[in-house]
Amino acid sequence: METTARATREELEQYAEQGFFARTSQFSQAELEQMRAAAERAHQRLVDAAESDEAPPVDRIDNQRFQMLRGTTVKWEWKDELRAVRSAEPCMHLDPGLEALVDDSRLWGPCRDVVGSEALSLFSDKLNVKRPGGAPFPWHQEAPYWVYGADQIDAIVSVLLYLDDANKENGCLWVIPGSHRFGTLPALT
Protein backbone atom coordinates (compact mmCIF):
# COMPACT_ATOMS: atom_id res chain seq x y z
CA MET A 1 0.00 0.00 0.00
CA GLU A 2 1.20 3.52 -0.73
CA THR A 3 2.63 5.39 2.24
CA THR A 4 0.54 8.41 1.19
CA ALA A 5 -2.63 6.36 1.61
CA ARG A 6 -2.52 6.68 5.41
CA ALA A 7 -2.25 9.65 7.73
CA THR A 8 0.99 9.91 9.65
CA ARG A 9 1.13 10.31 13.41
CA GLU A 10 2.25 13.92 12.91
CA GLU A 11 -0.67 14.64 10.57
CA LEU A 12 -3.15 13.18 13.06
CA GLU A 13 -1.65 15.26 15.87
CA GLN A 14 -1.90 18.39 13.73
CA TYR A 15 -5.49 17.51 12.82
CA ALA A 16 -6.41 17.13 16.50
CA GLU A 17 -4.69 20.39 17.43
CA GLN A 18 -5.47 22.64 14.46
CA GLY A 19 -8.40 20.94 12.71
CA PHE A 20 -6.54 20.29 9.45
CA PHE A 21 -3.34 19.13 7.84
CA ALA A 22 -2.04 19.76 4.35
CA ARG A 23 -0.06 17.72 1.88
CA THR A 24 1.73 19.06 -1.16
CA SER A 25 2.78 17.48 -4.43
CA GLN A 26 0.58 14.40 -4.16
CA PHE A 27 -0.14 14.41 -7.89
CA SER A 28 2.21 14.72 -10.84
CA GLN A 29 1.98 17.65 -13.24
CA ALA A 30 0.59 15.27 -15.88
CA GLU A 31 -2.14 14.10 -13.48
CA LEU A 32 -2.99 17.70 -12.58
CA GLU A 33 -3.25 18.62 -16.27
CA GLN A 34 -5.71 15.76 -16.78
CA MET A 35 -7.76 16.89 -13.77
CA ARG A 36 -7.76 20.51 -14.96
CA ALA A 37 -8.99 19.36 -18.37
CA ALA A 38 -11.74 17.29 -16.71
CA ALA A 39 -12.80 20.28 -14.59
CA GLU A 40 -12.90 22.53 -17.66
CA ARG A 41 -14.99 19.98 -19.57
CA ALA A 42 -17.42 19.75 -16.65
CA HIS A 43 -17.60 23.55 -16.47
CA GLN A 44 -18.30 23.80 -20.19
CA ARG A 45 -20.99 21.12 -20.01
CA LEU A 46 -22.79 23.17 -17.37
CA VAL A 47 -22.47 26.42 -19.32
CA ASP A 48 -23.77 24.66 -22.45
CA ALA A 49 -26.69 23.18 -20.49
CA ALA A 50 -27.56 26.63 -19.13
CA GLU A 51 -27.64 28.04 -22.66
CA SER A 52 -29.94 25.34 -24.03
CA ASP A 53 -33.61 25.98 -24.73
CA GLU A 54 -34.56 23.36 -22.11
CA ALA A 55 -32.59 25.00 -19.29
CA PRO A 56 -34.59 25.46 -16.10
CA PRO A 57 -34.91 28.93 -14.61
CA VAL A 58 -32.26 30.47 -12.39
CA ASP A 59 -33.30 30.82 -8.76
CA ARG A 60 -32.09 33.78 -6.71
CA ILE A 61 -31.45 33.16 -3.04
CA ASP A 62 -29.77 35.82 -0.90
CA ASN A 63 -28.75 37.67 -4.07
CA GLN A 64 -26.98 34.59 -5.40
CA ARG A 65 -27.93 32.64 -8.52
CA PHE A 66 -28.58 28.89 -8.46
CA GLN A 67 -29.67 26.56 -11.24
CA MET A 68 -30.26 22.82 -11.45
CA LEU A 69 -28.40 21.50 -14.50
CA ARG A 70 -27.37 17.96 -15.46
CA GLY A 71 -28.11 16.60 -11.98
CA THR A 72 -26.04 19.32 -10.34
CA THR A 73 -26.79 22.38 -8.26
CA VAL A 74 -24.87 25.14 -10.01
CA LYS A 75 -24.06 28.31 -8.13
CA TRP A 76 -23.23 30.94 -10.73
CA GLU A 77 -20.58 33.60 -10.31
CA TRP A 78 -21.92 36.77 -8.69
CA LYS A 79 -21.32 38.97 -11.73
CA ASP A 80 -23.83 38.07 -14.43
CA GLU A 81 -21.40 39.05 -17.19
CA LEU A 82 -18.81 36.44 -16.14
CA ARG A 83 -21.15 33.55 -17.04
CA ALA A 84 -18.97 31.23 -15.04
CA VAL A 85 -19.76 28.45 -12.61
CA ARG A 86 -18.77 29.37 -9.07
CA SER A 87 -19.50 25.92 -7.67
CA ALA A 88 -21.17 22.71 -8.80
CA GLU A 89 -22.39 20.01 -6.42
CA PRO A 90 -22.30 17.11 -7.09
CA CYS A 91 -19.84 17.24 -9.94
CA MET A 92 -18.01 13.95 -10.40
CA HIS A 93 -20.67 12.52 -12.71
CA LEU A 94 -20.01 15.36 -15.17
CA ASP A 95 -16.70 13.91 -16.40
CA PRO A 96 -14.92 10.54 -16.09
CA GLY A 97 -11.72 12.36 -15.13
CA LEU A 98 -13.44 13.78 -12.07
CA GLU A 99 -15.29 10.56 -11.30
CA ALA A 100 -12.00 8.65 -11.12
CA LEU A 101 -10.90 10.80 -8.17
CA VAL A 102 -13.29 9.02 -5.81
CA ASP A 103 -11.14 5.88 -6.12
CA ASP A 104 -7.78 7.59 -5.52
CA SER A 105 -6.43 6.53 -2.13
CA ARG A 106 -4.27 9.65 -1.96
CA LEU A 107 -7.50 11.53 -1.29
CA TRP A 108 -9.58 9.15 0.81
CA GLY A 109 -6.82 7.11 2.45
CA PRO A 110 -5.87 9.57 5.21
CA CYS A 111 -9.56 10.07 6.02
CA ARG A 112 -9.76 6.50 7.35
CA ASP A 113 -7.32 7.42 10.09
CA VAL A 114 -8.93 10.78 10.82
CA VAL A 115 -12.38 9.24 11.40
CA GLY A 116 -11.05 5.96 12.78
CA SER A 117 -12.77 3.67 10.29
CA GLU A 118 -11.63 1.58 7.34
CA ALA A 119 -15.10 1.86 5.78
CA LEU A 120 -15.86 5.21 4.20
CA SER A 121 -18.56 6.67 2.00
CA LEU A 122 -18.62 9.83 -0.03
CA PHE A 123 -20.93 12.41 1.53
CA SER A 124 -20.66 14.97 -1.24
CA ASP A 125 -18.40 16.09 -4.07
CA LYS A 126 -18.08 19.66 -5.23
CA LEU A 127 -16.19 21.66 -7.82
CA ASN A 128 -15.30 25.19 -6.77
CA VAL A 129 -14.21 27.44 -9.61
CA LYS A 130 -12.41 30.70 -8.99
CA ARG A 131 -12.00 32.62 -12.23
CA PRO A 132 -10.09 35.91 -12.40
CA GLY A 133 -12.46 38.69 -11.39
CA GLY A 134 -14.73 36.26 -9.57
CA ALA A 135 -16.20 36.87 -6.15
CA PRO A 136 -14.45 35.58 -3.04
CA PHE A 137 -15.69 32.64 -1.04
CA PRO A 138 -16.60 34.30 2.28
CA TRP A 139 -15.62 32.89 5.65
CA HIS A 140 -17.78 29.94 6.59
CA GLN A 141 -17.83 26.59 8.33
CA GLU A 142 -18.72 23.40 6.50
CA ALA A 143 -20.67 21.60 9.24
CA PRO A 144 -23.73 23.89 9.28
CA TYR A 145 -24.29 23.02 5.60
CA TRP A 146 -24.07 19.29 6.29
CA VAL A 147 -26.03 19.03 9.52
CA TYR A 148 -29.33 18.44 7.70
CA GLY A 149 -27.99 15.50 5.68
CA ALA A 150 -25.53 13.79 8.00
CA ASP A 151 -26.25 11.61 10.99
CA GLN A 152 -22.66 11.72 12.25
CA ILE A 153 -21.45 15.24 11.57
CA ASP A 154 -18.22 14.67 13.53
CA ALA A 155 -17.29 11.81 11.19
CA ILE A 156 -17.20 14.01 8.07
CA VAL A 157 -13.84 15.12 6.74
CA SER A 158 -13.36 17.71 4.00
CA VAL A 159 -10.71 16.95 1.42
CA LEU A 160 -9.63 19.83 -0.78
CA LEU A 161 -7.62 19.29 -3.94
CA TYR A 162 -6.12 22.35 -5.61
CA LEU A 163 -5.67 21.92 -9.34
CA ASP A 164 -3.68 25.16 -9.64
CA ASP A 165 -1.11 26.83 -7.42
CA ALA A 166 -2.76 28.46 -4.43
CA ASN A 167 -1.21 31.37 -2.58
CA LYS A 168 -2.22 34.60 -0.86
CA GLU A 169 -1.97 36.54 -4.11
CA ASN A 170 -4.45 34.39 -6.03
CA GLY A 171 -6.80 33.65 -3.16
CA CYS A 172 -5.94 30.40 -1.43
CA LEU A 173 -8.02 28.88 1.33
CA TRP A 174 -7.45 30.34 4.78
CA VAL A 175 -8.11 28.14 7.78
CA ILE A 176 -8.39 29.38 11.35
CA PRO A 177 -6.25 26.88 13.30
CA GLY A 178 -8.09 25.36 16.24
CA SER A 179 -11.47 26.85 15.30
CA HIS A 180 -12.95 23.34 15.09
CA ARG A 181 -12.96 23.30 18.89
CA PHE A 182 -15.48 26.17 19.11
CA GLY A 183 -18.40 24.36 17.49
CA THR A 184 -20.75 26.13 15.11
CA LEU A 185 -20.03 29.86 15.05
CA PRO A 186 -22.36 32.63 13.83
CA ALA A 187 -22.10 33.00 10.07
CA LEU A 188 -21.68 36.23 8.16
CA THR A 189 -24.94 37.59 6.84
C-alpha positions in Angstrom: 0.0 0.0 0.0 1.2 3.5 -0.7 2.6 5.4 2.2 0.5 8.4 1.2 -2.6 6.4 1.6 -2.5 6.7 5.4 -2.2 9.7 7.7 1.0 9.9 9.6 1.1 10.3 13.4 2.3 13.9 12.9 -0.7 14.6 10.6 -3.2 13.2 13.1 -1.7 15.3 15.9 -1.9 18.4 13.7 -5.5 17.5 12.8 -6.4 17.1 16.5 -4.7 20.4 17.4 -5.5 22.6 14.5 -8.4 20.9 12.7 -6.5 20.3 9.4 -3.3 19.1 7.8 -2.0 19.8 4.3 -0.1 17.7 1.9 1.7 19.1 -1.2 2.8 17.5 -4.4 0.6 14.4 -4.2 -0.1 14.4 -7.9 2.2 14.7 -10.8 2.0 17.6 -13.2 0.6 15.3 -15.9 -2.1 14.1 -13.5 -3.0 17.7 -12.6 -3.3 18.6 -16.3 -5.7 15.8 -16.8 -7.8 16.9 -13.8 -7.8 20.5 -15.0 -9.0 19.4 -18.4 -11.7 17.3 -16.7 -12.8 20.3 -14.6 -12.9 22.5 -17.7 -15.0 20.0 -19.6 -17.4 19.8 -16.7 -17.6 23.5 -16.5 -18.3 23.8 -20.2 -21.0 21.1 -20.0 -22.8 23.2 -17.4 -22.5 26.4 -19.3 -23.8 24.7 -22.4 -26.7 23.2 -20.5 -27.6 26.6 -19.1 -27.6 28.0 -22.7 -29.9 25.3 -24.0 -33.6 26.0 -24.7 -34.6 23.4 -22.1 -32.6 25.0 -19.3 -34.6 25.5 -16.1 -34.9 28.9 -14.6 -32.3 30.5 -12.4 -33.3 30.8 -8.8 -32.1 33.8 -6.7 -31.5 33.2 -3.0 -29.8 35.8 -0.9 -28.8 37.7 -4.1 -27.0 34.6 -5.4 -27.9 32.6 -8.5 -28.6 28.9 -8.5 -29.7 26.6 -11.2 -30.3 22.8 -11.4 -28.4 21.5 -14.5 -27.4 18.0 -15.5 -28.1 16.6 -12.0 -26.0 19.3 -10.3 -26.8 22.4 -8.3 -24.9 25.1 -10.0 -24.1 28.3 -8.1 -23.2 30.9 -10.7 -20.6 33.6 -10.3 -21.9 36.8 -8.7 -21.3 39.0 -11.7 -23.8 38.1 -14.4 -21.4 39.0 -17.2 -18.8 36.4 -16.1 -21.1 33.6 -17.0 -19.0 31.2 -15.0 -19.8 28.5 -12.6 -18.8 29.4 -9.1 -19.5 25.9 -7.7 -21.2 22.7 -8.8 -22.4 20.0 -6.4 -22.3 17.1 -7.1 -19.8 17.2 -9.9 -18.0 13.9 -10.4 -20.7 12.5 -12.7 -20.0 15.4 -15.2 -16.7 13.9 -16.4 -14.9 10.5 -16.1 -11.7 12.4 -15.1 -13.4 13.8 -12.1 -15.3 10.6 -11.3 -12.0 8.7 -11.1 -10.9 10.8 -8.2 -13.3 9.0 -5.8 -11.1 5.9 -6.1 -7.8 7.6 -5.5 -6.4 6.5 -2.1 -4.3 9.7 -2.0 -7.5 11.5 -1.3 -9.6 9.2 0.8 -6.8 7.1 2.5 -5.9 9.6 5.2 -9.6 10.1 6.0 -9.8 6.5 7.4 -7.3 7.4 10.1 -8.9 10.8 10.8 -12.4 9.2 11.4 -11.0 6.0 12.8 -12.8 3.7 10.3 -11.6 1.6 7.3 -15.1 1.9 5.8 -15.9 5.2 4.2 -18.6 6.7 2.0 -18.6 9.8 0.0 -20.9 12.4 1.5 -20.7 15.0 -1.2 -18.4 16.1 -4.1 -18.1 19.7 -5.2 -16.2 21.7 -7.8 -15.3 25.2 -6.8 -14.2 27.4 -9.6 -12.4 30.7 -9.0 -12.0 32.6 -12.2 -10.1 35.9 -12.4 -12.5 38.7 -11.4 -14.7 36.3 -9.6 -16.2 36.9 -6.2 -14.4 35.6 -3.0 -15.7 32.6 -1.0 -16.6 34.3 2.3 -15.6 32.9 5.7 -17.8 29.9 6.6 -17.8 26.6 8.3 -18.7 23.4 6.5 -20.7 21.6 9.2 -23.7 23.9 9.3 -24.3 23.0 5.6 -24.1 19.3 6.3 -26.0 19.0 9.5 -29.3 18.4 7.7 -28.0 15.5 5.7 -25.5 13.8 8.0 -26.3 11.6 11.0 -22.7 11.7 12.3 -21.5 15.2 11.6 -18.2 14.7 13.5 -17.3 11.8 11.2 -17.2 14.0 8.1 -13.8 15.1 6.7 -13.4 17.7 4.0 -10.7 17.0 1.4 -9.6 19.8 -0.8 -7.6 19.3 -3.9 -6.1 22.4 -5.6 -5.7 21.9 -9.3 -3.7 25.2 -9.6 -1.1 26.8 -7.4 -2.8 28.5 -4.4 -1.2 31.4 -2.6 -2.2 34.6 -0.9 -2.0 36.5 -4.1 -4.4 34.4 -6.0 -6.8 33.6 -3.2 -5.9 30.4 -1.4 -8.0 28.9 1.3 -7.5 30.3 4.8 -8.1 28.1 7.8 -8.4 29.4 11.4 -6.3 26.9 13.3 -8.1 25.4 16.2 -11.5 26.8 15.3 -12.9 23.3 15.1 -13.0 23.3 18.9 -15.5 26.2 19.1 -18.4 24.4 17.5 -20.7 26.1 15.1 -20.0 29.9 15.1 -22.4 32.6 13.8 -22.1 33.0 10.1 -21.7 36.2 8.2 -24.9 37.6 6.8 
